[in-house]
């Protein structure tokens, strides 16, 4: 595969790439660069963390990357997830890996590594200390959004440690590419700033799009990363997201209630689902409707669908009904995996019994 093709695959993932020149140089020098993402086990996976994550990882591995998925159990512990119970957090991590197995992630080229295994060695903490010595508390506080928190939120000492550890992870894992969401941008930029000062490199930052929640977008304008955080789906607001084991009825109900202004494509979560999920998995999007409302219609690309919607040729209710059908087709294999696989079912039952905390 030539460099241009590999670059185009990564560009399909990155809403923002810092920098494209660095990425091209990396791909020219390495046939199999290391990309990484970290996930904090904190409850049920929603569709952005499940299917959209699998879609993006598969594009990265297709481009030639070896992908390291960092099971950030200690980070969930530091961030008081699942009541700060490390055993429960680790159970959630195992459940999340089962989801990715079932939803088509390229497991042959993905390596799962646990923070709890790495923190046992001195090498890890030496890098954390190097990060700490090369930044300030003020700079670390500005990174607090990576935990889903703001600078004004009450901070425990562990939550100051969190961004130092996440920055250190990049170098500990020997990651050439940080392939995380826009909400993690600030700590990745910190890594680019401080890495060369203690003998490491500037990682390439490939920040993927944050899928909107299904509710009405909040007012106001902010920078891209902060806006993405405000609008993303949330486990603490279950009706704003489709979860990876939701029933067909749940999916239809949630999407039928979703914000979807007629003829408006901007900040339209239903169209986002079509763009970032449906057209990534299906070659055609079909809307079935009575002849008196225009009859059945099919679209071969997202651009065709959006254009028809903006012109008023597709009604929001027709868009919602068809989107729900395709989303259910994507979720169904995962749902069936957790129904039929004994180990997976036991994990899901345990996760259901845990109280999700912010």
RAKAQUI-V893416 format. One line per field, one symbol per residue. ss: DSSP state (2 for helix, 1 for strand, 0 for the rest). phi: phi as a letter, one per 20 degrees, with the letter a starting at -180 (. if undefined). psi: psi as a letter, one per 40 degrees, with the letter a starting at -180 (. if undefined). A space follows every 50 residues. Layout:
ss->???
phi->???
psi->???
This chain:
ss->00222222222221111102222222222000011111100000010222 22222222222200011111102222220022220222222222222222 22000022211111222200022222222222200022222202222000 00000022222222222222220000110012222222222222222200 00011111000100000000000222222221000002220010000222 22222200000000000022222222222220001110002220001110 02222222220000022222222222222222222222220222222222 22200000
phi->.fffffgfffffeefbccdfffffffffecfcfedbbdcefbqffefffe ffffgffffffffofeddeefeffffffemflmmefffgfffgfffffff gednffffdcdecdgfffffdfgffffgfffgfdbcfgffffefffemcd feffdegfeefgffffffggefelfecedcfgfdgffffgfffegffcnd ceffddeefefffeeffffndcfgffffffeffcffcgfebeefcffgff ffffffeffafgmdefldffffgffecffedcebddddbfgfdomfbcce bfgfffgffffnecfgfffffffffffffffgffgfgfeeefffffffff ffeeefdf
psi->hidddddddddddhdhhhiddddddddddhdgihiiiihhheaihidddc ddddddddddddeeihhhhhggddddddefifefhddddddddddddddd deeeigedehhhihddddeeidddddddddddeeaidddddeededefii deihhiddedddddddddddddefhdhhgaideeddddddddddddefea ihihhghiihhiieihiiiihaidddddddeiihdegdeeihiefiiddd ddddddeihghhehdhfhdddddddecdeddieihhhhiideeeiiiihe idddddddddeeehiddddddddddddddddddddddeddhddddddddd ddeihhi.
